[in-house]
Structures are given as C-alpha cells and as structure tokens.
Amino acid sequence: MATITAGMVKELRERTGLGMMDCKKALSAAEGDMEKAIEDLRKSSGMKAAKKAGRVAAEGIVVIKIAEDGNYGVILEINSETDFVSKDANFLDFTQQTLDLAYANRDADVAALLDAGVELAREKLVQKVGENINVRRVDRLNFDDANQGIVESYVHSNSQIGVIIALRGGDETLARDIAMHIAAVNPLVVRKEDVPADVIAKESEIYSAQARESGKPEEIIEKMISGRLNKFVAEVSLMEQQFVKNPDVKISGLLKDAGADIVNFIRYEVGEGIEKVEVDFADEVAAQVNGGS
C-alpha cells in the first residue's frame, strides 16, 4: 500500500479542484499514482455530481439584471448547500454566466437554461466545490418599450433577498424605493382585491376558531372575524402598507403623489419554502472520515 502524503493530496486538489477527502480516496485507490487518480476522478465525475444532487441546497444568492433602457429585468435564484460556497468565486462566476444567459433568452425557464449548457457547467461546479448546486427559479418583468414603464430592482446587501418591480409612471428612484420596501416588508399582493380566496378562507377559519373561544355572542364574533380579516388583508397588500422610509405615508399615497402605479413585483428570498436539514458538524466529519461524502 503506497503512502499518501499531505503534499500529494494538496497537489491533486490543486489540479482537480476537488475536495480533500475525494482526493485522498482517489490517491489511495490508485496506489499513489497521481495520473491514474486524475483519470479515475474524471471517469467518476458525472456520478459524483449526481450523488451530490440528493443533498439539500437551501443557501445561495439572488441575482438580478436590468436592461439599460429600464424596460426589462430578470431575477434568478441559485442555491448551494452552505453559505461558504455561495461566496466562492467559482459559484459567483457560474451564477453570473447563468444570469447572462437567462437575460439573453427571455423565454427560457430553468429547464431550458439547463439544456442550453447550464447543466454541464453546474455539474463541473459540483465536482469542484463538493456541494450540490441548484438553479432553482427564474422570472422576468418587462414592457414592450421604455415609454410604457420602468422595471427596477433592489438586492439586499447579503444577496439573500431580491425584488424586481414594474412601475408605470414615476422614476427610477421611486421604483427602487418601493422595491426596497417590498424586500423589507414582504407583501403578498399589490392590492387588497388580489389576495387569493383560499388564503382569505384559511385566515377566516383561524380567526373564527379563536373568536369562538372567547364565548362572546355570535354577532360580536362575526364582527371580530370581519375586523381581523380586514386587518390581515391590509397588512399583506402592498398598496395599504406604510412606507418603510416614511411611515406617515402609505404606498398608495406615495404612488398617487408621483402619478405612478404598480403593474407587478416579484420577490425572491433565498431558500424560502425549502425544508432545511440540520446536520451535526461532528457527525458530518465522522461520516467523511469513515468514507461518507
């Protein structure tokens, strides 16, 4: 059995970009033959990427690209398993390339982007960083021309929350301010009438159960339910919310003063809706030492 030194592992890592444990196992299997280890890794690289695909990727970043004339924007979320990898230069390069492709191909959904070469690049990145990478979702807002309205954006400093907004009337500053508000407050819809009926029904059921526990007369209970529902609808409707930069003004009033109106918005928050798996770090290290990945 050939002795595998730290220097050999370091060299293989530098030549392949793969993780320490993968390099050490490959060198052991190749009995210290560096070139054979590289060849074996190349042969198994596709399997490696597929194996990582089963792991939960709930970290990552949100990125946005807006046309110079302001009539078109694309928002994209790409996930990694850890926050550390989401800051890696290789991950950021992959994200930017995918964003540029999504911007250029306006009709491409995630599947179309993967077919257009993103999947190959994703697999290579998985091999390099040793984590599952997932192109999760992409959306766009646009006007036929710049005279119809403005598409603007806001991305929070940690790249965990991003918003694109389509505004008719107003200017870039107003659109950006409202996008920032949306990032901070997270409205469900633009207007009260946009709240889905199933959401209202669910909230009504909850408020009804709470109110009836009070033991008050039925007519009072109905008023309680109605009041709570009205408050809920106002709280989740963008137009009814107090502007974060000036709580004395509602978003609807801000828009009215500027002679503007909101067409639509899209808000992404990294990992929302993904069930994260809590992993004990000591157990993960032990699993790697014992041959896990």
TIMI-783486 format. One record per residue (C-alpha): residue in one letter; x, y, z; residue number from 1. Coordinates in Angstrom, 2 decimals. Each point is the difference from the previous one (the first is absolute). Example, Ala and Ser with C-alpha at 12.3 -4.5 7.8 and 13.67 -1.06 7.14 Angstrom:
BEGIN
<site 'a',<12.30,-4.50,7.80>,1>
<site 's',<1.37,3.44,-0.66>,2>
END
This chain:
BEGIN
<site 'm',<0.00,0.00,0.00>,1>
<site 'a',<1.51,3.30,-1.11>,2>
<site 't',<0.38,2.77,2.54>,3>
<site 'i',<-2.26,2.93,-0.79>,4>
<site 't',<1.56,3.23,1.22>,5>
<site 'a',<-1.64,3.34,0.70>,6>
<site 'g',<2.07,1.47,-2.83>,7>
<site 'm',<-1.45,-2.49,-2.48>,8>
<site 'v',<-3.54,0.80,1.11>,9>
<site 'k',<0.74,3.72,-0.30>,10>
<site 'e',<1.36,-0.42,-3.54>,11>
<site 'l',<-3.03,-2.03,-1.10>,12>
<site 'r',<-2.35,2.58,1.50>,13>
<site 'e',<1.77,2.78,-1.90>,14>
<site 'r',<-0.14,-1.94,-3.26>,15>
<site 't',<-3.63,-1.08,0.28>,16>
<site 'g',<-1.69,2.54,2.26>,17>
<site 'l',<-1.65,-2.85,1.93>,18>
<site 'g',<-0.31,-0.44,3.76>,19>
<site 'm',<2.70,-1.40,2.27>,20>
<site 'm',<-1.82,-3.22,0.84>,21>
<site 'd',<-0.78,-0.73,-3.66>,22>
<site 'c',<3.64,0.55,-0.94>,23>
<site 'k',<1.31,-2.15,2.82>,24>
<site 'k',<-2.34,-2.87,-0.90>,25>
<site 'a',<0.89,0.25,-3.67>,26>
<site 'l',<3.74,-0.11,0.76>,27>
<site 's',<-0.48,-2.99,2.31>,28>
<site 'a',<-2.00,-1.86,-2.66>,29>
<site 'a',<2.68,0.81,-2.58>,30>
<site 'e',<2.77,-1.09,2.41>,31>
<site 'g',<1.61,3.43,-0.13>,32>
<site 'd',<0.03,0.30,-3.80>,33>
<site 'm',<-0.89,3.67,-0.56>,34>
<site 'e',<-0.91,-0.31,-3.68>,35>
<site 'k',<-2.13,-3.10,0.57>,36>
<site 'a',<-1.79,1.75,2.86>,37>
<site 'i',<-0.81,2.94,-2.31>,38>
<site 'e',<-1.25,-2.36,-2.71>,39>
<site 'd',<-2.18,-1.89,2.49>,40>
<site 'l',<-1.45,3.25,1.32>,41>
<site 'r',<-0.83,1.14,-3.51>,42>
<site 'k',<-1.77,-3.28,-0.69>,43>
<site 's',<-2.08,0.23,3.18>,44>
<site 's',<-0.65,3.75,-0.08>,45>
<site 'g',<-3.50,-0.30,-1.45>,46>
<site 'm',<-0.92,-2.53,2.68>,47>
<site 'k',<1.37,2.33,2.62>,48>
<site 'a',<-2.21,2.85,-1.16>,49>
<site 'a',<-3.04,-2.26,-0.05>,50>
<site 'k',<0.74,-1.20,3.52>,51>
<site 'k',<0.16,3.54,1.33>,52>
<site 'a',<-3.34,0.82,-1.65>,53>
<site 'g',<-1.93,-1.73,2.77>,54>
<site 'r',<1.28,2.38,2.66>,55>
<site 'v',<-2.01,3.03,1.09>,56>
<site 'a',<1.20,3.29,-1.46>,57>
<site 'a',<-1.75,2.75,1.95>,58>
<site 'e',<2.71,2.67,0.09>,59>
<site 'g',<1.11,2.04,-3.01>,60>
<site 'i',<-0.69,3.42,-1.50>,61>
<site 'v',<-2.55,2.01,-1.97>,62>
<site 'v',<1.29,1.97,-2.99>,63>
<site 'i',<-1.71,2.48,-2.33>,64>
<site 'k',<0.79,1.59,-3.35>,65>
<site 'i',<-1.85,3.05,-1.33>,66>
<site 'a',<0.10,1.28,-3.60>,67>
<site 'e',<1.76,3.33,-0.53>,68>
<site 'd',<-3.21,1.58,-1.30>,69>
<site 'g',<-1.83,-1.24,3.11>,70>
<site 'n',<-2.82,-1.88,-1.72>,71>
<site 'y',<1.09,-3.57,0.80>,72>
<site 'g',<1.41,-1.90,2.95>,73>
<site 'v',<0.78,-3.58,1.00>,74>
<site 'i',<0.31,-1.45,3.52>,75>
<site 'l',<1.72,-3.31,0.77>,76>
<site 'e',<0.58,-2.16,3.07>,77>
<site 'i',<2.84,-2.52,0.14>,78>
<site 'n',<0.51,-2.16,3.08>,79>
<site 's',<2.93,-1.67,1.69>,80>
<site 'e',<0.17,-2.14,3.12>,81>
<site 't',<2.00,2.48,2.07>,82>
<site 'd',<0.35,3.75,0.28>,83>
<site 'f',<3.76,-0.46,-0.39>,84>
<site 'v',<-0.32,-1.36,-3.54>,85>
<site 's',<-2.49,2.72,-0.96>,86>
<site 'k',<2.86,2.49,0.46>,87>
<site 'd',<2.51,-2.07,-1.99>,88>
<site 'a',<1.32,1.60,-3.21>,89>
<site 'n',<-0.82,-3.10,-2.06>,90>
<site 'f',<-3.61,0.04,1.22>,91>
<site 'l',<-0.32,3.73,-0.68>,92>
<site 'd',<1.42,-0.41,-3.52>,93>
<site 'f',<-2.45,-2.80,-0.73>,94>
<site 't',<-2.87,2.12,1.33>,95>
<site 'q',<0.96,2.97,-2.15>,96>
<site 'q',<0.30,-2.14,-3.14>,97>
<site 't',<-3.40,-1.57,0.66>,98>
<site 'l',<-1.52,3.44,0.61>,99>
<site 'd',<1.42,1.32,-3.27>,100>
<site 'l',<-1.45,-2.98,-1.86>,101>
<site 'a',<-3.40,0.46,1.67>,102>
<site 'y',<0.09,3.70,-0.92>,103>
<site 'a',<0.81,-0.72,-3.65>,104>
<site 'n',<-2.57,-2.81,-0.34>,105>
<site 'r',<-3.20,1.68,1.16>,106>
<site 'd',<-2.24,-3.05,-0.36>,107>
<site 'a',<2.34,-2.49,1.69>,108>
<site 'd',<-1.17,-1.63,3.20>,109>
<site 'v',<2.37,-1.93,2.27>,110>
<site 'a',<-0.29,-3.19,-2.07>,111>
<site 'a',<0.80,1.89,-3.22>,112>
<site 'l',<3.00,1.67,1.64>,113>
<site 'l',<1.34,-3.35,1.16>,114>
<site 'd',<-0.40,-1.42,-3.50>,115>
<site 'a',<1.82,3.02,-1.43>,116>
<site 'g',<3.25,-0.92,1.73>,117>
<site 'v',<-0.62,0.97,3.61>,118>
<site 'e',<-0.32,-3.63,1.12>,119>
<site 'l',<3.49,-0.88,-1.23>,120>
<site 'a',<1.43,3.06,1.74>,121>
<site 'r',<-1.97,-0.87,3.14>,122>
<site 'e',<1.39,-3.53,0.11>,123>
<site 'k',<3.54,1.31,-0.35>,124>
<site 'l',<-0.61,2.43,2.84>,125>
<site 'v',<-1.41,-2.78,2.20>,126>
<site 'q',<3.17,-2.00,-0.62>,127>
<site 'k',<2.17,2.96,0.86>,128>
<site 'v',<-1.67,1.28,3.17>,129>
<site 'g',<-1.26,-3.34,1.32>,130>
<site 'e',<-3.57,1.18,0.61>,131>
<site 'n',<-3.33,-0.31,-1.74>,132>
<site 'i',<-0.80,3.07,-2.09>,133>
<site 'n',<-3.55,0.69,-1.13>,134>
<site 'v',<-1.31,2.51,-2.54>,135>
<site 'r',<-3.29,0.43,1.78>,136>
<site 'r',<-2.13,2.61,-1.77>,137>
<site 'v',<-0.03,2.89,-2.46>,138>
<site 'd',<-2.58,2.70,-0.75>,139>
<site 'r',<-0.22,3.13,-2.13>,140>
<site 'l',<-1.92,3.27,-0.21>,141>
<site 'n',<-0.08,2.11,-3.12>,142>
<site 'f',<-1.72,2.70,-2.04>,143>
<site 'd',<-0.09,-0.04,-3.80>,144>
<site 'd',<1.97,3.25,0.00>,145>
<site 'a',<1.49,2.45,2.50>,146>
<site 'n',<-2.85,2.50,-0.48>,147>
<site 'q',<-2.51,-2.37,1.62>,148>
<site 'g',<1.64,-0.17,3.40>,149>
<site 'i',<3.02,-0.76,2.15>,150>
<site 'v',<1.42,-3.31,1.21>,151>
<site 'e',<2.22,0.54,3.02>,152>
<site 's',<1.52,-2.15,2.71>,153>
<site 'y',<1.42,-0.26,3.48>,154>
<site 'v',<2.36,-2.68,1.31>,155>
<site 'h',<0.77,-0.02,3.70>,156>
<site 's',<3.68,0.30,0.92>,157>
<site 'n',<0.30,-3.70,0.89>,158>
<site 's',<-1.60,-1.06,-3.33>,159>
<site 'q',<-2.56,-2.05,1.94>,160>
<site 'i',<-3.00,2.08,-1.08>,161>
<site 'g',<-0.65,1.52,-3.41>,162>
<site 'v',<-2.95,1.85,-1.55>,163>
<site 'i',<-0.88,1.12,-3.52>,164>
<site 'i',<-2.90,2.37,-0.52>,165>
<site 'a',<-1.88,1.30,-3.04>,166>
<site 'l',<-1.21,3.56,0.49>,167>
<site 'r',<-2.12,2.06,-2.35>,168>
<site 'g',<0.85,3.68,0.49>,169>
<site 'g',<2.38,1.37,2.61>,170>
<site 'd',<3.76,-0.38,-0.28>,171>
<site 'e',<2.88,-2.36,0.83>,172>
<site 't',<0.41,1.37,3.52>,173>
<site 'l',<-3.66,-0.59,0.88>,174>
<site 'a',<0.06,-3.49,-1.50>,175>
<site 'r',<3.17,-0.87,1.91>,176>
<site 'd',<-1.41,1.33,3.27>,177>
<site 'i',<-3.14,-2.11,-0.35>,178>
<site 'a',<2.09,-3.05,-0.95>,179>
<site 'm',<2.00,0.52,3.19>,180>
<site 'h',<-3.25,0.26,1.97>,181>
<site 'i',<-1.21,-3.28,-1.52>,182>
<site 'a',<3.27,-1.68,0.97>,183>
<site 'a',<-0.38,1.18,3.60>,184>
<site 'v',<-3.74,-0.49,0.57>,185>
<site 'n',<-0.78,-2.94,-2.32>,186>
<site 'p',<-3.54,0.80,-1.21>,187>
<site 'l',<-2.01,-2.88,-1.43>,188>
<site 'v',<-1.77,1.96,-2.77>,189>
<site 'v',<-0.17,3.47,-1.54>,190>
<site 'r',<-3.65,0.80,0.85>,191>
<site 'k',<-2.56,-1.26,2.53>,192>
<site 'e',<-2.15,-1.54,-2.73>,193>
<site 'd',<2.99,-2.08,-1.11>,194>
<site 'v',<0.08,-2.08,3.20>,195>
<site 'p',<-0.91,-3.58,-1.05>,196>
<site 'a',<-3.35,-1.33,1.20>,197>
<site 'd',<1.61,-3.11,1.50>,198>
<site 'v',<2.33,2.15,2.12>,199>
<site 'i',<-2.96,2.03,1.30>,200>
<site 'a',<-1.96,-3.19,0.71>,201>
<site 'k',<2.89,-1.47,1.98>,202>
<site 'e',<0.47,3.16,2.07>,203>
<site 's',<-3.76,0.24,0.57>,204>
<site 'e',<-0.03,-3.54,1.35>,205>
<site 'i',<2.82,0.80,2.41>,206>
<site 'y',<-1.59,3.25,1.21>,207>
<site 's',<-3.36,-1.71,0.37>,208>
<site 'a',<1.46,-2.68,2.26>,209>
<site 'q',<1.79,2.62,2.08>,210>
<site 'a',<-3.05,2.24,0.32>,211>
<site 'r',<-2.34,-2.80,1.06>,212>
<site 'e',<2.31,-0.88,2.85>,213>
<site 's',<-0.86,3.41,1.48>,214>
<site 'g',<-3.58,-1.10,0.73>,215>
<site 'k',<-1.40,3.27,-1.31>,216>
<site 'p',<-3.39,0.23,-1.79>,217>
<site 'e',<-0.10,-1.05,-3.66>,218>
<site 'e',<-0.55,3.53,-1.34>,219>
<site 'i',<3.10,1.21,1.89>,220>
<site 'i',<2.00,-2.97,-1.25>,221>
<site 'e',<-0.90,0.80,-3.61>,222>
<site 'k',<1.19,3.57,0.49>,223>
<site 'm',<3.24,-1.25,1.55>,224>
<site 'i',<0.64,-2.32,-2.94>,225>
<site 's',<-0.79,2.73,-2.52>,226>
<site 'g',<2.26,2.50,1.75>,227>
<site 'r',<2.94,-2.40,0.17>,228>
<site 'l',<-0.41,-1.00,-3.64>,229>
<site 'n',<-0.05,3.62,-1.12>,230>
<site 'k',<3.16,0.66,2.01>,231>
<site 'f',<1.73,-3.07,-1.47>,232>
<site 'v',<-0.87,0.94,-3.59>,233>
<site 'a',<1.32,3.53,0.53>,234>
<site 'e',<3.22,-1.29,1.56>,235>
<site 'v',<0.84,-2.30,-2.94>,236>
<site 's',<-1.03,2.45,-2.75>,237>
<site 'l',<2.83,2.23,-1.23>,238>
<site 'm',<-2.23,3.00,-0.74>,239>
<site 'e',<-1.31,0.05,3.59>,240>
<site 'q',<3.38,-0.23,1.72>,241>
<site 'q',<1.80,2.89,1.69>,242>
<site 'f',<3.11,0.96,-1.97>,243>
<site 'v',<3.09,-1.20,1.92>,244>
<site 'k',<1.90,3.23,-0.65>,245>
<site 'n',<-2.94,2.16,1.10>,246>
<site 'p',<-2.63,-1.83,2.09>,247>
<site 'd',<-2.31,3.01,-0.22>,248>
<site 'v',<-0.64,-0.80,-3.66>,249>
<site 'k',<-1.62,-3.08,-1.54>,250>
<site 'i',<1.45,-1.50,-3.17>,251>
<site 's',<-3.25,0.92,-1.76>,252>
<site 'g',<0.47,3.64,1.01>,253>
<site 'l',<3.64,-0.02,-1.06>,254>
<site 'l',<-1.02,-1.22,-3.45>,255>
<site 'k',<-2.89,2.45,-0.28>,256>
<site 'd',<2.28,2.95,0.73>,257>
<site 'a',<2.37,-1.16,-2.75>,258>
<site 'g',<-2.77,-0.78,-2.51>,259>
<site 'a',<1.18,-3.62,-0.13>,260>
<site 'd',<-1.44,-3.49,0.32>,261>
<site 'i',<1.42,-3.46,0.70>,262>
<site 'v',<-0.50,-2.59,-2.71>,263>
<site 'n',<1.64,-2.91,1.80>,264>
<site 'f',<2.90,-1.06,2.20>,265>
<site 'i',<1.98,-3.18,0.63>,266>
<site 'r',<1.79,-0.62,3.29>,267>
<site 'y',<2.49,-2.83,0.56>,268>
<site 'e',<1.45,-0.99,3.35>,269>
<site 'v',<2.71,-2.65,-0.01>,270>
<site 'g',<-1.22,-3.39,1.16>,271>
<site 'e',<-3.62,1.01,0.66>,272>
<site 'g',<-2.18,-3.09,-0.11>,273>
<site 'i',<2.95,-2.39,0.15>,274>
<site 'e',<0.05,-2.33,2.99>,275>
<site 'k',<3.48,0.34,1.43>,276>
<site 'v',<1.71,-3.00,1.56>,277>
<site 'e',<1.92,0.68,3.19>,278>
<site 'v',<3.28,-1.89,-0.03>,279>
<site 'd',<2.22,-0.54,3.01>,280>
<site 'f',<3.48,1.13,-1.07>,281>
<site 'a',<1.81,-2.63,2.08>,282>
<site 'd',<-2.16,-2.75,-1.52>,283>
<site 'e',<0.68,1.33,-3.51>,284>
<site 'v',<3.77,-0.02,0.55>,285>
<site 'a',<-0.18,-3.51,1.42>,286>
<site 'a',<-2.00,-1.14,-3.02>,287>
<site 'q',<2.65,1.42,-2.35>,288>
<site 'v',<2.83,-1.66,1.91>,289>
<site 'n',<-1.87,-3.29,-0.18>,290>
<site 'g',<-0.42,0.24,-3.76>,291>
<site 'g',<-3.13,2.19,-0.33>,292>
<site 's',<-0.22,2.91,-2.46>,293>
END
